[in-house]
């Protein structure tokens, strides 16, 4: 993660994921006429506000 040089409270996060998942995120964002990063921000924000925990297991 990196802070923007302006010193505000935002950070940029880069993640690697399988191409199939990235393609799906891009497709969904495009259908809403928004950027992929904006779409990801919306779904992460909704998840965080929900208070739900993730159960991570090896697949």
Buried (B, 14 or more C-beta within 10 A) or exposed (E): EEEEEEEEEEEEEEEEEEEEEEEEBEEBBEEEEEEBEEBBEEEEEEEEEEEEEEEEEEE
